[in-house]
């Protein structure tokens, strides 16, 4: 699953009462054209979606 697919299904994969959500994102984007630009925009969108779902969000 690449970052665009994850972004599309995030609301189905993450729930408000989840204790921990660990995302390892990026490696499946390596075969896409313009991979870094797509990854950047998807990461921003994913973080914004997670902020609406999860009360405490930590990312590194």
MMTF fields as JSON, N, C-alpha, C and O atoms, coordinates in Angstrom:
{
  "mmtfVersion": "1.0.0",
  "mmtfProducer": "UNKNOWN",
  "numBonds": 239,
  "numAtoms": 240,
  "numGroups": 60,
  "numChains": 1,
  "numModels": 1,
  "chainsPerModel": [1],
  "groupsPerChain": [60],
  "chainIdList": ["A"],
  "bondAtomList": [4, 2, 8, 6, 12, 10, 16, 14, 20, 18, 24, 22, 28, 26, 32, 30, 36, 34, 40, 38, 44, 42, 48, 46, 52, 50, 56, 54, 60, 58, 64, 62, 68, 66, 72, 70, 76, 74, 80, 78, 84, 82, 88, 86, 92, 90, 96, 94, 100, 98, 104, 102, 108, 106, 112, 110, 116, 114, 120, 118, 124, 122, 128, 126, 132, 130, 136, 134, 140, 138, 144, 142, 148, 146, 152, 150, 156, 154, 160, 158, 164, 162, 168, 166, 172, 170, 176, 174, 180, 178, 184, 182, 188, 186, 192, 190, 196, 194, 200, 198, 204, 202, 208, 206, 212, 210, 216, 214, 220, 218, 224, 222, 228, 226, 232, 230, 236, 234],
  "bondOrderList": [1, 1, 1, 1, 1, 1, 1, 1, 1, 1, 1, 1, 1, 1, 1, 1, 1, 1, 1, 1, 1, 1, 1, 1, 1, 1, 1, 1, 1, 1, 1, 1, 1, 1, 1, 1, 1, 1, 1, 1, 1, 1, 1, 1, 1, 1, 1, 1, 1, 1, 1, 1, 1, 1, 1, 1, 1, 1, 1],
  "groupList": [{"groupName": "UNK", "atomNameList": ["N", "CA", "C", "O"], "elementList": ["N", "C", "C", "O"], "formalChargeList": [0, 0, 0, 0], "bondAtomList": [1, 0, 2, 1, 3, 2], "bondOrderList": [1, 1, 2], "singleLetterCode": "X", "chemCompType": "L-PEPTIDE LINKING"}],
  "groupTypeList": [0, 0, 0, 0, 0, 0, 0, 0, 0, 0, 0, 0, 0, 0, 0, 0, 0, 0, 0, 0, 0, 0, 0, 0, 0, 0, 0, 0, 0, 0, 0, 0, 0, 0, 0, 0, 0, 0, 0, 0, 0, 0, 0, 0, 0, 0, 0, 0, 0, 0, 0, 0, 0, 0, 0, 0, 0, 0, 0, 0],
  "groupIdList": [1, 2, 3, 4, 5, 6, 7, 8, 9, 10, 11, 12, 13, 14, 15, 16, 17, 18, 19, 20, 21, 22, 23, 24, 25, 26, 27, 28, 29, 30, 31, 32, 33, 34, 35, 36, 37, 38, 39, 40, 41, 42, 43, 44, 45, 46, 47, 48, 49, 50, 51, 52, 53, 54, 55, 56, 57, 58, 59, 60],
  "secStructList": [7, 7, 2, 2, 2, 2, 2, 2, 2, 2, 2, 2, 2, 7, 7, 6, 6, 7, 1, 7, 7, 7, 7, 7, 7, 1, 4, 4, 4, 6, 6, 1, 6, 6, 2, 2, 2, 2, 2, 2, 2, 2, 2, 2, 2, 2, 2, 2, 2, 2, 2, 2, 2, 7, 1, 1, 7, 7, 7, 7],
  "xCoordList": [0.85, 0.0, 0.9, 1.763, 0.711, 1.504, 0.799, -0.303, 1.409, 0.865, -0.473, -1.305, -0.697, -1.978, -3.096, -4.205, -2.803, -3.794, -4.074, -5.228, -3.035, -3.211, -4.095, -5.006, -3.825, -4.618, -6.096, -6.966, -6.38, -7.763, -8.486, -9.685, -7.757, -8.375, -8.13, -8.519, -7.504, -7.1, -8.275, -8.147, -9.397, -10.539, -11.103, -11.765, -10.853, -11.277, -10.257, -10.609, -9.014, -7.942, -7.718, -7.275, -8.019, -7.757, -9.076, -9.953, -9.201, -10.403, -10.031, -8.889, -10.996, -10.776, -10.233, -9.389, -10.696, -10.28, -9.032, -8.697, -8.342, -7.077, -6.042, -5.887, -5.338, -4.307, -3.044, -2.456, -2.635, -1.407, -1.645, -2.238, -1.173, -1.195, 0.223, 0.747, 0.839, 2.202, 2.167, 1.724, 2.632, 2.65, 4.082, 4.87, 4.405, 5.717, 5.432, 5.02, 5.653, 5.172, 6.344, 7.327, 6.225, 7.185, 7.834, 8.068, 8.132, 8.892, 8.111, 8.706, 6.81, 6.011, 5.786, 5.206, 6.225, 6.122, 7.303, 7.279, 8.304, 9.544, 9.383, 10.229, 8.328, 8.124, 7.206, 6.947, 6.717, 5.813, 6.595, 7.669, 6.057, 6.634, 6.398, 5.311, 7.39, 7.275, 7.046, 6.292, 7.702, 7.451, 7.587, 6.762, 8.607, 8.829, 7.753, 7.326, 7.33, 6.267, 4.943, 4.221, 4.64, 3.422, 3.484, 2.514, 4.621, 4.788, 4.62, 3.936, 5.219, 5.111, 3.654, 3.195, 2.931, 1.531, 0.655, -0.256, 0.934, 0.176, 0.463, -0.459, 1.716, 2.056, 1.357, 0.841, 1.335, 0.634, -0.851, -1.436, -1.454, -2.876, -3.142, -4.137, -2.266, -2.431, -2.331, -3.134, -1.369, -1.226, -2.466, -2.951, -2.981, -4.196, -5.398, -6.214, -5.515, -6.599, -6.461, -7.447, -5.25, -5.027, -5.335, -5.84, -5.043, -5.36, -6.854, -7.268, -7.662, -9.117, -9.635, -10.74, -8.868, -9.31, -8.757, -9.493, -7.481, -6.792, -6.565, -6.174, -6.818, -6.661, -5.202, -4.861, -4.353, -2.929, -2.162, -2.243, -1.431, -0.686, 0.781, 1.14, 1.626, 3.066, 3.66, 3.301, 4.549, 5.213, 6.66, 7.001, 7.499, 8.933, 9.415, 10.6],
  "yCoordList": [-1.163, 0.0, 1.231, 1.365, 2.119, 3.343, 4.434, 4.212, 5.578, 6.632, 7.167, 7.573, 7.177, 7.648, 6.677, 7.094, 5.393, 4.389, 4.456, 4.368, 4.611, 4.746, 5.938, 5.848, 7.032, 8.259, 8.002, 8.512, 7.232, 6.939, 6.069, 6.233, 5.148, 4.192, 4.507, 3.72, 5.618, 5.919, 5.898, 5.349, 6.472, 6.507, 5.115, 4.913, 4.162, 2.782, 2.011, 1.03, 2.444, 1.735, 2.225, 1.459, 3.489, 4.101, 4.499, 5.074, 4.183, 4.535, 5.399, 5.387, 6.139, 7.081, 6.391, 6.958, 5.185, 4.508, 3.635, 2.88, 3.72, 2.998, 3.545, 4.759, 2.647, 3.062, 3.531, 4.547, 2.795, 3.115, 2.9, 1.905, 3.848, 3.715, 3.995, 5.09, 3.012, 3.144, 3.053, 2.053, 4.095, 4.128, 4.19, 5.025, 3.313, 3.327, 3.616, 2.732, 4.842, 5.325, 5.71, 6.291, 5.376, 5.89, 4.88, 5.173, 3.691, 2.755, 2.263, 1.982, 2.157, 1.695, 2.79, 2.525, 3.999, 5.094, 5.103, 5.837, 4.323, 4.414, 4.116, 4.518, 3.427, 3.097, 4.087, 3.95, 5.081, 6.056, 7.182, 7.562, 7.705, 8.887, 10.053, 10.172, 10.912, 12.078, 11.655, 12.295, 10.582, 9.939, 10.855, 10.789, 11.702, 12.538, 13.62, 13.933, 14.172, 15.192, 14.561, 15.127, 13.399, 12.689, 12.332, 12.528, 11.807, 11.419, 12.618, 12.514, 13.742, 14.937, 15.358, 15.58, 15.47, 15.91, 14.888, 15.26, 13.613, 12.585, 12.63, 12.486, 12.827, 12.887, 14.047, 13.895, 15.189, 16.35, 16.028, 16.324, 15.431, 15.084, 14.02, 14.103, 13.024, 11.964, 12.53, 12.176, 13.398, 14.013, 14.833, 14.776, 15.586, 16.372, 15.474, 15.79, 14.36, 13.414, 12.806, 12.682, 12.429, 11.832, 12.815, 12.414, 14.076, 15.096, 15.155, 15.468, 14.861, 14.862, 13.586, 13.576, 12.516, 11.218, 10.973, 10.55, 11.232, 10.876, 12.127, 13.176, 11.998, 13.139, 13.516, 14.699, 12.536, 12.786, 12.233, 11.043, 13.083, 12.66, 12.995, 14.144, 11.979, 12.143, 11.645, 10.57, 12.407, 11.951, 12.413, 13.463, 11.6, 11.879, 11.869, 12.085],
  "zCoordList": [0.0, 0.0, 0.0, 0.868, -0.952, -0.968, -0.155, 0.349, -0.026, 0.838, 0.344, 1.156, -0.953, -1.493, -1.137, -0.803, -1.21, -0.83, 0.672, 1.093, 1.468, 2.913, 3.231, 4.054, 2.586, 2.783, 2.484, 3.19, 1.464, 1.075, 2.105, 2.327, 2.728, 3.645, 5.117, 5.98, 5.419, 6.793, 7.771, 8.866, 7.407, 8.322, 8.602, 9.62, 7.718, 7.949, 8.788, 9.443, 8.771, 9.468, 10.896, 11.752, 11.155, 12.457, 13.102, 12.457, 14.384, 15.134, 16.329, 16.79, 16.818, 17.917, 19.161, 19.855, 19.457, 20.69, 20.529, 21.442, 19.401, 19.239, 20.219, 20.355, 20.897, 21.848, 21.139, 21.512, 20.125, 19.408, 17.917, 17.502, 17.129, 15.676, 15.203, 15.408, 14.575, 14.086, 12.568, 12.002, 11.926, 10.465, 9.974, 10.42, 9.067, 8.418, 6.951, 6.2, 6.562, 5.268, 4.371, 4.829, 3.083, 2.12, 1.207, 0.035, 1.713, 0.89, -0.326, -1.367, -0.211, -1.351, -2.384, -3.437, -2.112, -3.077, -4.051, -5.038, -3.794, -4.559, -6.046, -6.845, -6.428, -7.832, -8.544, -9.739, -7.811, -8.416, -9.075, -8.608, -10.148, -10.776, -9.829, -9.263, -9.644, -8.766, -7.31, -6.576, -6.913, -5.627, -4.413, -3.502, -4.384, -3.202, -3.059, -1.948, -4.157, -4.105, -3.657, -2.835, -4.2, -3.801, -2.326, -1.594, -1.889, -0.487, 0.433, 1.452, 0.106, 0.943, 1.103, 2.223, 0.007, 0.069, 0.801, 1.541, 0.593, 1.305, 2.802, 3.605, 3.193, 4.62, 5.306, 6.413, 4.665, 5.232, 5.4, 6.442, 4.393, 4.46, 5.522, 6.242, 5.627, 6.626, 8.03, 8.893, 8.277, 9.601, 9.936, 11.066, 8.989, 9.233, 9.513, 10.379, 8.792, 9.056, 10.445, 11.173, 10.811, 12.127, 13.251, 14.3, 13.048, 14.059, 14.33, 15.446, 13.334, 13.504, 14.14, 14.681, 14.087, 14.611, 16.013, 16.904, 16.21, 17.453, 18.297, 17.784, 19.606, 20.5, 20.722, 20.724, 20.906, 21.106, 19.921, 19.617, 19.267, 18.085, 18.275, 18.529, 18.148, 18.23, 16.922, 16.443, 16.356, 15.141, 15.141, 15.686, 14.515, 14.471, 13.049, 12.797]
}
